[in-house]
Amino acid sequence: MTLVDRLRYLRVVLVLGGLACLALYPLMLFWPSGWAWHIGHSDYPMMIVGIYATLGVFLILAARDPLANLSLIWFTVWSSAVHGAIMAVQAVTQPGQMGHLAGDVPALFIVAIALAILTPRAKWAARLRTHSGH
């Protein structure tokens, strides 16, 4: 796969990842066992929804020029991997949380892996910037 192809696919993954972040609240409502953290009312999930909605908007905006947004993309990679790992441990060790292994845990890892594979490293990004005039 050429660097140009990787950048094209990266743009698609950024938009899809952004849309997934924006879909968090509906997913929590319609599939609570895989996406909600609390039973009953809690203010905490809405704070997380707000953070992920904001991330979703910025991921979609980053798709316009991924090379100018590498720090956001790498933040998303690492924060998704860490969040997924913590949620996986909690799902395995806490009764009633196993549904997350079929919901948010794989989604977090899929986003992290796809972005990590497609995002150019510093050397490649510099080469792409040189060729594209950035």
Protein Blocks (a to p, Z undefined) as FASTA:
>chain_A
ZZklmmmmmmmmmmmmmmmmmmmmmmmmmmmmlmpcbecjdfklmmmmmmmmmmmmmmmm
mmmmmmlmmmmmmmmmmmmmmmmmmmmmmmmmpghilmmmmmmmmmmmmmmmmmmmmpcc
fklmmmmmmmnoZZ
